[in-house]
Amino acid sequence: MTDALTRMLASREWLMADGANGTNLFNLGLYQRYAGQLDAAAATYRTVLSLVPNRGNAHAELGNVLLLQGDVESMPDALSE
């Protein structure tokens, strides 16, 4: 990550600015996944799901990250949590 991006992410207040739908956090997870930060992406998607449990695309993306990590055993739980 660049220094500017690192500073922006360090002040995560903007992540919660979208209210209760978790869109900013979800988008952060997408960025982390595409940047190869799979552990961080999984943690971010789990946070999204703790805030918005019925957000289907977060379940799907968590499953994708787990697949990329080779954690096939956890995928069914991630998709149905």
Buried (B, 14 or more C-beta within 10 A) or exposed (E): EEEEEEEEBEEEEEBEEEEEEBBBBBBBBBBBBEEEBBEBBBBBBBBBBEBBEEBEEBBEBBBBBBEEBEBEEBBEEBEEE
